[in-house]
Amino acid sequence: MDSLFTYIGIFLSVIALTIAFLSKGNPHGSMVNLFVGIILIGLGALSFGLLSNLTEFLNIMLSNGEIDETTHFLSKRNATLWLNALPVVTMAIGVNILSAWFLAPRNS
């Protein structure tokens, strides 16, 4: 059960990096960068919601006796690590790309 959160975190990280690489090589003012920034911010919010809901699901499973305390501790520790790191990094990259889009010179 504790490796599930690792797999979810790696999967979401690969998606975020793949999306971030879409903006590589484009001028800062291109529409691709606007959409990539927005999608990365949304993906960060989605990953935060998903991982926080899964940690609550672990608490419910522990109270129902479906998992033992050791599994709960290991899974919760792993989920908390991904919950604190993944959304922050994903949203920060999205904000950085989006702010570069806003600050890019526009053609008149």
Secondary structure, DSSP 8 states (H G I E B T S, - for coil): -HHHHHHHHHHHHHHHHHHHHTTTTS-TTSHHHHHHHHHHHHHHHHHHHHHHHHHHHHHHHHHTTSS-HHHHHHHHHHHHHHHHHHHHHHHHHHHHHHHHHHHS----
